[in-house]
Amino acid sequence: MTATAEAETVEMTPPPSLPDWVFPPPEGFVAEDLDHIPDLPAHTELIDGSLVFVSPQRYFHQAVIRRLCNKLEDLAPADHEVVQEMSVKLAPQQRPEPDLVVVGPDAVIGDDVSCFKGEDVVLAVEVVSPDSEVRDRKRKPVLYAEAGIPHFWLIEKINGKPVVHVYELDLVTKSYVVTGVHHDRLKVSVPFDIDIDLTTLNKSRTR
C-alpha cells in the first residue's frame, strides 16, 4: 500500500465540541444569561454584552480583599452587607463582578440571590490585577458611576503595599471625583465611619 493510500485510511478525530457560549448572539449577551449558561467559568463578568473571563487570583489580590471585607464587616451599619465577588446588574448588558461591594438596607439578601442591583450598592471596590488593568481603572469605574453607585475604591499595589484611591460620585456629571489617596491608613466618614490600618491587609513575604 502506498503512503498516500495509508494516509487516506487514517480516521480523522473530530474536533471537540465547543460550548454554545463561545459563539455570542449577534446582539450580545444580557445580564440574565449569566444565570443560565451551562459550564460557564466561575466569576465570569458581562461587560458591554461580552463575556469576560477572570484569570486565577494572585495572593496580594486575594489577601487584601479578604482582610478588607472582614474589617468592613466590623464597621458597617447593621442594615448593610459586605460581600465578596458577587456580580452587580448595572444595565441590560452590564453585569460586572466587583472584588467587593457594600449593599444598603434595600438590597435583597437571600440564599438564591445571584447578583445585586446597581441601585442597592453603596460602595464598589476593585483591586487592580495585571490581566485587568484597563477594565479596573477605566471601563468599570465608568459603568459604576453611570449606574449611580455613590462610592468607589480602586486599590493599587505600590511597593508591595495596598494604596486606596477613594472616589465619590458627582451627581451632576455622573462621574467620579477623587477625594483622597490613602497609603498606610484609610480614614473616611462615608459611606460610613471607616478607619483601617492598610499595612495589615497584605502579609506576603519572600524567602
CYANA upper distance limits for C-alpha pairs under 8 A (distance plus 0.5 A):
  1 MET  CA      5 ALA  CA      6.63
  1 MET  CA      6 GLU  CA      7.06
  2 THR  CA      6 GLU  CA      6.74
  3 ALA  CA      7 ALA  CA      6.67
  4 THR  CA      8 GLU  CA      6.83
  5 ALA  CA      9 THR  CA      7.03
  6 GLU  CA     10 VAL  CA      7.24
 18 LEU  CA     22 VAL  CA      7.31
 20 ASP  CA     24 PRO  CA      8.22
 21 TRP  CA     37 ILE  CA      7.56
 21 TRP  CA     40 LEU  CA      8.44
 24 PRO  CA     28 GLY  CA      6.34
 24 PRO  CA     29 PHE  CA      7.10
 24 PRO  CA     50 SER  CA      8.14
 25 PRO  CA     29 PHE  CA      7.07
 27 GLU  CA     49 GLY  CA      8.26
 28 GLY  CA     49 GLY  CA      5.14
 28 GLY  CA     50 SER  CA      6.67
 28 GLY  CA     93 GLN  CA      8.18
 29 PHE  CA     33 ASP  CA      6.91
 29 PHE  CA     46 LEU  CA      8.11
 29 PHE  CA     49 GLY  CA      5.30
 29 PHE  CA     50 SER  CA      6.74
 29 PHE  CA     51 LEU  CA      8.11
 29 PHE  CA     93 GLN  CA      6.93
 30 VAL  CA     34 LEU  CA      8.30
 30 VAL  CA     46 LEU  CA      8.21
 30 VAL  CA     49 GLY  CA      6.61
 30 VAL  CA     92 PRO  CA      6.08
 30 VAL  CA     93 GLN  CA      5.04
 30 VAL  CA     94 GLN  CA      7.90
 31 ALA  CA     46 LEU  CA      7.27
 31 ALA  CA     89 LYS  CA      7.04
 31 ALA  CA     91 ALA  CA      8.15
 31 ALA  CA     92 PRO  CA      6.19
 31 ALA  CA     93 GLN  CA      5.91
 31 ALA  CA     94 GLN  CA      6.74
 31 ALA  CA     95 ARG  CA      6.10
 32 GLU  CA     36 HIS  CA      7.72
 33 ASP  CA     37 ILE  CA      6.47
 34 LEU  CA     40 LEU  CA      8.30
 34 LEU  CA     44 THR  CA      8.33
 34 LEU  CA     46 LEU  CA      8.33
 35 ASP  CA    114 SER  CA      8.00
 40 LEU  CA     44 THR  CA      7.60
 41 PRO  CA     53 PHE  CA      7.65
 42 ALA  CA     54 VAL  CA      8.47
 43 HIS  CA     53 PHE  CA      7.63
 43 HIS  CA     54 VAL  CA      6.93
 43 HIS  CA     85 GLU  CA      7.83
 43 HIS  CA     97 GLU  CA      7.57
 44 THR  CA     51 LEU  CA      7.06
 44 THR  CA     52 VAL  CA      6.15
 44 THR  CA     53 PHE  CA      5.40
 44 THR  CA     54 VAL  CA      6.84
 44 THR  CA     97 GLU  CA      8.33
 45 GLU  CA     51 LEU  CA      6.24
 45 GLU  CA     52 VAL  CA      5.47
 45 GLU  CA     53 PHE  CA      7.06
 45 GLU  CA     54 VAL  CA      8.45
 45 GLU  CA     87 SER  CA      7.85
 45 GLU  CA     95 ARG  CA      6.53
 45 GLU  CA     96 PRO  CA      5.30
 45 GLU  CA     97 GLU  CA      6.39
 46 LEU  CA     50 SER  CA      5.99
 46 LEU  CA     51 LEU  CA      5.27
 46 LEU  CA     52 VAL  CA      6.49
 46 LEU  CA     93 GLN  CA      7.22
 46 LEU  CA     94 GLN  CA      6.00
 46 LEU  CA     95 ARG  CA      5.27
 46 LEU  CA     96 PRO  CA      6.02
 47 ILE  CA     51 LEU  CA      7.07
 47 ILE  CA     52 VAL  CA      7.40
 47 ILE  CA     93 GLN  CA      7.12
 47 ILE  CA     94 GLN  CA      5.45
 47 ILE  CA     95 ARG  CA      6.75
 47 ILE  CA     96 PRO  CA      6.70
 48 ASP  CA     93 GLN  CA      6.11
 48 ASP  CA     94 GLN  CA      6.27
 49 GLY  CA     93 GLN  CA      5.13
 49 GLY  CA     94 GLN  CA      7.06
 55 SER  CA    131 ASP  CA      7.60
 57 GLN  CA     61 HIS  CA      6.85
 57 GLN  CA     62 GLN  CA      6.91
 58 ARG  CA     62 GLN  CA      6.92
 59 TYR  CA     63 ALA  CA      6.34
 59 TYR  CA    204 SER  CA      8.08
 60 PHE  CA     64 VAL  CA      6.49
 60 PHE  CA    202 ASN  CA      6.92
 60 PHE  CA    204 SER  CA      7.63
 61 HIS  CA     65 ILE  CA      6.82
 61 HIS  CA    127 VAL  CA      6.82
 61 HIS  CA    128 VAL  CA      8.40
 61 HIS  CA    129 SER  CA      7.79
 62 GLN  CA     66 ARG  CA      6.57
 63 ALA  CA     67 ARG  CA      6.61
 63 ALA  CA    201 LEU  CA      7.20
 63 ALA  CA    202 ASN  CA      6.58
 63 ALA  CA    203 LYS  CA      8.37
 64 VAL  CA     68 LEU  CA      6.38
 64 VAL  CA    162 PRO  CA      7.98
 64 VAL  CA    201 LEU  CA      5.46
 64 VAL  CA    202 ASN  CA      6.25
 65 ILE  CA     69 CYS  CA      6.41
 65 ILE  CA     84 GLN  CA      8.11
 65 ILE  CA     99 ASP  CA      7.41
 65 ILE  CA    100 LEU  CA      7.51
 65 ILE  CA    127 VAL  CA      8.09
 66 ARG  CA     70 ASN  CA      6.91
 66 ARG  CA     84 GLN  CA      8.33
 67 ARG  CA     71 LYS  CA      6.80
 67 ARG  CA    201 LEU  CA      6.14
 68 LEU  CA     72 LEU  CA      6.61
 68 LEU  CA    201 LEU  CA      7.14
 69 CYS  CA     73 GLU  CA      6.63
 69 CYS  CA     82 VAL  CA      7.00
 69 CYS  CA     83 VAL  CA      7.74
 69 CYS  CA     84 GLN  CA      7.63
 69 CYS  CA    100 LEU  CA      7.73
 70 ASN  CA     74 ASP  CA      7.14
 71 LYS  CA     75 LEU  CA      7.08
 71 LYS  CA    196 ILE  CA      7.85
 72 LEU  CA     76 ALA  CA      6.28
 72 LEU  CA     82 VAL  CA      7.40
 72 LEU  CA    194 ILE  CA      8.15
 73 GLU  CA     81 GLU  CA      7.88
 73 GLU  CA     82 VAL  CA      6.44
 75 LEU  CA    192 PHE  CA      8.38
 75 LEU  CA    193 ASP  CA      7.67
 75 LEU  CA    194 ILE  CA      6.99
 76 ALA  CA     80 HIS  CA      6.66
 76 ALA  CA     81 GLU  CA      7.98
 76 ALA  CA     82 VAL  CA      8.28
 76 ALA  CA    192 PHE  CA      7.29
 76 ALA  CA    193 ASP  CA      8.49
 77 PRO  CA    192 PHE  CA      8.13
 79 ASP  CA    104 GLY  CA      7.10
 79 ASP  CA    105 PRO  CA      5.52
 80 HIS  CA    102 VAL  CA      7.20
 80 HIS  CA    103 VAL  CA      6.16
 80 HIS  CA    104 GLY  CA      5.18
 80 HIS  CA    105 PRO  CA      6.10
 81 GLU  CA    102 VAL  CA      6.07
 81 GLU  CA    103 VAL  CA      5.85
 81 GLU  CA    104 GLY  CA      7.21
 82 VAL  CA    100 LEU  CA      7.75
 82 VAL  CA    101 VAL  CA      6.41
 82 VAL  CA    102 VAL  CA      5.01
 82 VAL  CA    103 VAL  CA      7.13
 83 VAL  CA    100 LEU  CA      6.19
 83 VAL  CA    101 VAL  CA      5.92
 83 VAL  CA    102 VAL  CA      6.82
 83 VAL  CA    103 VAL  CA      8.46
 84 GLN  CA     98 PRO  CA      8.27
 84 GLN  CA     99 ASP  CA      6.32
 84 GLN  CA    100 LEU  CA      4.94
 84 GLN  CA    101 VAL  CA      7.04
 85 GLU  CA     97 GLU  CA      6.44
 85 GLU  CA     98 PRO  CA      6.54
 85 GLU  CA     99 ASP  CA      5.49
 85 GLU  CA    100 LEU  CA      6.33
 85 GLU  CA    101 VAL  CA      8.45
 86 MET  CA     97 GLU  CA      6.11
 86 MET  CA     98 PRO  CA      7.35
 86 MET  CA     99 ASP  CA      8.16
 86 MET  CA    100 LEU  CA      7.94
 86 MET  CA    101 VAL  CA      8.21
 86 MET  CA    114 SER  CA      7.68
 86 MET  CA    115 CYS  CA      6.46
 86 MET  CA    116 PHE  CA      8.02
 87 SER  CA     95 ARG  CA      6.57
 87 SER  CA     96 PRO  CA      5.98
 87 SER  CA     97 GLU  CA      4.39
 87 SER  CA     98 PRO  CA      7.05
 87 SER  CA    114 SER  CA      7.78
 87 SER  CA    115 CYS  CA      5.41
 87 SER  CA    116 PHE  CA      7.07
 88 VAL  CA     95 ARG  CA      5.79
 88 VAL  CA     96 PRO  CA      6.34
 88 VAL  CA     97 GLU  CA      6.58
 88 VAL  CA     98 PRO  CA      8.12
 88 VAL  CA    115 CYS  CA      5.72
 88 VAL  CA    116 PHE  CA      5.23
 88 VAL  CA    117 LYS  CA      6.19
 88 VAL  CA    118 GLY  CA      6.40
 89 LYS  CA     94 GLN  CA      6.58
 89 LYS  CA     95 ARG  CA      4.96
 89 LYS  CA     96 PRO  CA      7.65
 89 LYS  CA    115 CYS  CA      7.14
 89 LYS  CA    116 PHE  CA      6.67
 89 LYS  CA    117 LYS  CA      5.69
 89 LYS  CA    118 GLY  CA      6.27
 90 LEU  CA     94 GLN  CA      5.89
 90 LEU  CA     95 ARG  CA      6.45
 90 LEU  CA     96 PRO  CA      8.44
 90 LEU  CA    117 LYS  CA      7.09
 90 LEU  CA    118 GLY  CA      5.46
 90 LEU  CA    143 LEU  CA      7.86
 90 LEU  CA    144 TYR  CA      7.94
 90 LEU  CA    147 ALA  CA      6.23
 91 ALA  CA     95 ARG  CA      7.67
 91 ALA  CA    147 ALA  CA      8.21
 94 GLN  CA    143 LEU  CA      8.43
 96 PRO  CA    140 LYS  CA      8.16
 98 PRO  CA    124 ALA  CA      6.75
 98 PRO  CA    125 VAL  CA      6.54
 98 PRO  CA    126 GLU  CA      6.28
 99 ASP  CA    124 ALA  CA      8.23
 99 ASP  CA    125 VAL  CA      6.31
 99 ASP  CA    126 GLU  CA      5.70
 99 ASP  CA    127 VAL  CA      7.22
100 LEU  CA    124 ALA  CA      6.52
100 LEU  CA    125 VAL  CA      5.58
100 LEU  CA    126 GLU  CA      7.40
101 VAL  CA    121 VAL  CA      7.15
101 VAL  CA    122 VAL  CA      8.07
101 VAL  CA    123 LEU  CA      6.02
101 VAL  CA    124 ALA  CA      5.08
101 VAL  CA    125 VAL  CA      6.65
102 VAL  CA    121 VAL  CA      6.38
102 VAL  CA    122 VAL  CA      6.23
102 VAL  CA    123 LEU  CA      5.58
102 VAL  CA    124 ALA  CA      7.18
103 VAL  CA    107 ALA  CA      6.66
103 VAL  CA    120 ASP  CA      5.93
103 VAL  CA    121 VAL  CA      4.82
103 VAL  CA    122 VAL  CA      6.03
103 VAL  CA    123 LEU  CA      7.60
104 GLY  CA    120 ASP  CA      6.17
104 GLY  CA    121 VAL  CA      6.76
104 GLY  CA    122 VAL  CA      6.75
105 PRO  CA    120 ASP  CA      8.30
106 ASP  CA    120 ASP  CA      6.71
107 ALA  CA    116 PHE  CA      7.57
107 ALA  CA    117 LYS  CA      8.00
107 ALA  CA    120 ASP  CA      5.77
107 ALA  CA    121 VAL  CA      8.39
108 VAL  CA    113 VAL  CA      8.02
108 VAL  CA    116 PHE  CA      8.04
109 ILE  CA    113 VAL  CA      7.18
116 PHE  CA    120 ASP  CA      7.46
116 PHE  CA    121 VAL  CA      8.08
117 LYS  CA    121 VAL  CA      7.55
118 GLY  CA    144 TYR  CA      8.29
118 GLY  CA    147 ALA  CA      6.54
118 GLY  CA    148 GLY  CA      7.85
118 GLY  CA    149 ILE  CA      7.14
119 GLU  CA    147 ALA  CA      7.54
119 GLU  CA    148 GLY  CA      7.17
119 GLU  CA    149 ILE  CA      7.16
121 VAL  CA    149 ILE  CA      6.45
121 VAL  CA    150 PRO  CA      8.50
122 VAL  CA    149 ILE  CA      6.25
122 VAL  CA    150 PRO  CA      6.23
122 VAL  CA    151 HIS  CA      6.54
122 VAL  CA    191 PRO  CA      7.38
123 LEU  CA    149 ILE  CA      7.10
123 LEU  CA    150 PRO  CA      7.13
123 LEU  CA    151 HIS  CA      5.15
123 LEU  CA    152 PHE  CA      6.04
123 LEU  CA    153 TRP  CA      8.10
123 LEU  CA    191 PRO  CA      7.79
124 ALA  CA    144 TYR  CA      8.27
124 ALA  CA    149 ILE  CA      7.93
124 ALA  CA    151 HIS  CA      7.00
124 ALA  CA    152 PHE  CA      5.43
124 ALA  CA    153 TRP  CA      6.92
125 VAL  CA    152 PHE  CA      6.33
125 VAL  CA    153 TRP  CA      5.26
125 VAL  CA    154 LEU  CA      6.51
125 VAL  CA    155 ILE  CA      8.04
126 GLU  CA    136 ASP  CA      6.86
126 GLU  CA    153 TRP  CA      6.92
126 GLU  CA    154 LEU  CA      5.61
126 GLU  CA    155 ILE  CA      6.66
127 VAL  CA    136 ASP  CA      7.98
127 VAL  CA    154 LEU  CA      6.51
127 VAL  CA    155 ILE  CA      5.12
127 VAL  CA    156 GLU  CA      6.73
128 VAL  CA    132 SER  CA      7.31
128 VAL  CA    133 GLU  CA      6.24
128 VAL  CA    136 ASP  CA      6.33
128 VAL  CA    137 ARG  CA      7.90
128 VAL  CA    154 LEU  CA      7.60
128 VAL  CA    155 ILE  CA      6.65
128 VAL  CA    156 GLU  CA      6.11
128 VAL  CA    157 LYS  CA      8.08
129 SER  CA    133 GLU  CA      6.31
129 SER  CA    136 ASP  CA      8.28
132 SER  CA    136 ASP  CA      6.46
133 GLU  CA    137 ARG  CA      6.43
134 VAL  CA    138 LYS  CA      6.03
134 VAL  CA    139 ARG  CA      7.32
135 ARG  CA    139 ARG  CA      5.28
135 ARG  CA    140 LYS  CA      6.03
136 ASP  CA    140 LYS  CA      6.10
136 ASP  CA    141 PRO  CA      7.57
136 ASP  CA    154 LEU  CA      8.17
137 ARG  CA    141 PRO  CA      7.16
137 ARG  CA    154 LEU  CA      7.96
138 LYS  CA    142 VAL  CA      7.08
139 ARG  CA    143 LEU  CA      6.94
140 LYS  CA    144 TYR  CA      6.64
141 PRO  CA    145 ALA  CA      6.55
141 PRO  CA    152 PHE  CA      7.94
141 PRO  CA    176 TYR  CA      8.15
142 VAL  CA    146 GLU  CA      6.58
142 VAL  CA    175 SER  CA      7.39
143 LEU  CA    147 ALA  CA      6.69
144 TYR  CA    148 GLY  CA      6.98
144 TYR  CA    149 ILE  CA      6.05
144 TYR  CA    152 PHE  CA      8.34
145 ALA  CA    149 ILE  CA      6.18
145 ALA  CA    150 PRO  CA      7.80
145 ALA  CA    169 LEU  CA      6.93
145 ALA  CA    174 LYS  CA      6.27
145 ALA  CA    175 SER  CA      5.77
145 ALA  CA    176 TYR  CA      6.83
146 GLU  CA    174 LYS  CA      6.26
146 GLU  CA    175 SER  CA      7.47
148 GLY  CA    169 LEU  CA      7.85
148 GLY  CA    174 LYS  CA      7.57
149 ILE  CA    169 LEU  CA      7.68
150 PRO  CA    168 GLU  CA      6.31
150 PRO  CA    169 LEU  CA      5.43
151 HIS  CA    166 VAL  CA      8.19
151 HIS  CA    167 TYR  CA      6.42
151 HIS  CA    168 GLU  CA      5.33
151 HIS  CA    169 LEU  CA      6.78
151 HIS  CA    191 PRO  CA      7.62
152 PHE  CA    166 VAL  CA      6.78
152 PHE  CA    167 TYR  CA      5.65
152 PHE  CA    168 GLU  CA      6.95
152 PHE  CA    176 TYR  CA      8.42
153 TRP  CA    164 VAL  CA      6.88
153 TRP  CA    165 HIS  CA      6.10
153 TRP  CA    166 VAL  CA      5.27
153 TRP  CA    167 TYR  CA      6.56
154 LEU  CA    164 VAL  CA      6.32
154 LEU  CA    165 HIS  CA      5.61
154 LEU  CA    166 VAL  CA      7.22
155 ILE  CA    162 PRO  CA      6.65
155 ILE  CA    163 VAL  CA      5.99
155 ILE  CA    164 VAL  CA      5.03
155 ILE  CA    165 HIS  CA      6.67
156 GLU  CA    162 PRO  CA      6.18
156 GLU  CA    163 VAL  CA      5.75
156 GLU  CA    164 VAL  CA      7.07
156 GLU  CA    165 HIS  CA      8.37
157 LYS  CA    161 LYS  CA      5.89
157 LYS  CA    162 PRO  CA      5.33
157 LYS  CA    163 VAL  CA      6.74
158 ILE  CA    162 PRO  CA      6.86
158 ILE  CA    163 VAL  CA      7.05
161 LYS  CA    183 HIS  CA      8.39
161 LYS  CA    199 THR  CA      7.44
161 LYS  CA    202 ASN  CA      7.34
162 PRO  CA    183 HIS  CA      7.49
162 PRO  CA    198 LEU  CA      7.18
162 PRO  CA    199 THR  CA      8.02
162 PRO  CA    201 LEU  CA      7.90
162 PRO  CA    202 ASN  CA      7.83
163 VAL  CA    181 VAL  CA      7.54
163 VAL  CA    182 HIS  CA      6.21
163 VAL  CA    183 HIS  CA      5.26
163 VAL  CA    184 ASP  CA      8.02
163 VAL  CA    198 LEU  CA      8.21
164 VAL  CA    181 VAL  CA      6.28
164 VAL  CA    182 HIS  CA      5.59
164 VAL  CA    183 HIS  CA      7.12
164 VAL  CA    186 LEU  CA      7.98
165 HIS  CA    178 VAL  CA      7.57
165 HIS  CA    179 THR  CA      8.43
165 HIS  CA    180 GLY  CA      6.58
165 HIS  CA    181 VAL  CA      5.05
165 HIS  CA    182 HIS  CA      6.89
166 VAL  CA    178 VAL  CA      6.26
166 VAL  CA    179 THR  CA      6.19
166 VAL  CA    180 GLY  CA      5.85
166 VAL  CA    181 VAL  CA      6.74
166 VAL  CA    182 HIS  CA      8.29
167 TYR  CA    176 TYR  CA      6.17
167 TYR  CA    177 VAL  CA      5.83
167 TYR  CA    178 VAL  CA      4.79
167 TYR  CA    179 THR  CA      6.05
167 TYR  CA    180 GLY  CA      7.87
168 GLU  CA    176 TYR  CA      5.85
168 GLU  CA    177 VAL  CA      6.04
168 GLU  CA    178 VAL  CA      6.99
168 GLU  CA    179 THR  CA      7.28
169 LEU  CA    174 LYS  CA      6.93
169 LEU  CA    175 SER  CA      6.20
169 LEU  CA    176 TYR  CA      5.02
169 LEU  CA    177 VAL  CA      6.88
170 ASP  CA    174 LYS  CA      5.97
170 ASP  CA    175 SER  CA      6.05
170 ASP  CA    176 TYR  CA      6.35
170 ASP  CA    177 VAL  CA      7.14
171 LEU  CA    175 SER  CA      7.97
182 HIS  CA    186 LEU  CA      6.05
183 HIS  CA    198 LEU  CA      7.47
184 ASP  CA    197 ASP  CA      6.73
184 ASP  CA    198 LEU  CA      5.56
184 ASP  CA    199 THR  CA      6.21
185 ARG  CA    195 ASP  CA      7.72
185 ARG  CA    196 ILE  CA      6.29
185 ARG  CA    197 ASP  CA      5.24
185 ARG  CA    198 LEU  CA      5.73
185 ARG  CA    199 THR  CA      8.04
186 LEU  CA    194 ILE  CA      7.69
186 LEU  CA    195 ASP  CA      6.07
186 LEU  CA    196 ILE  CA      5.62
186 LEU  CA    197 ASP  CA      7.03
186 LEU  CA    198 LEU  CA      7.10
187 LYS  CA    193 ASP  CA      8.19
187 LYS  CA    194 ILE  CA      5.95
187 LYS  CA    195 ASP  CA      4.83
187 LYS  CA    196 ILE  CA      6.98
188 VAL  CA    192 PHE  CA      8.05
188 VAL  CA    193 ASP  CA      6.50
188 VAL  CA    194 ILE  CA      5.79
188 VAL  CA    195 ASP  CA      7.19
189 SER  CA    193 ASP  CA      4.72
189 SER  CA    194 ILE  CA      6.61
190 VAL  CA    194 ILE  CA      7.99
197 ASP  CA    201 LEU  CA      8.24
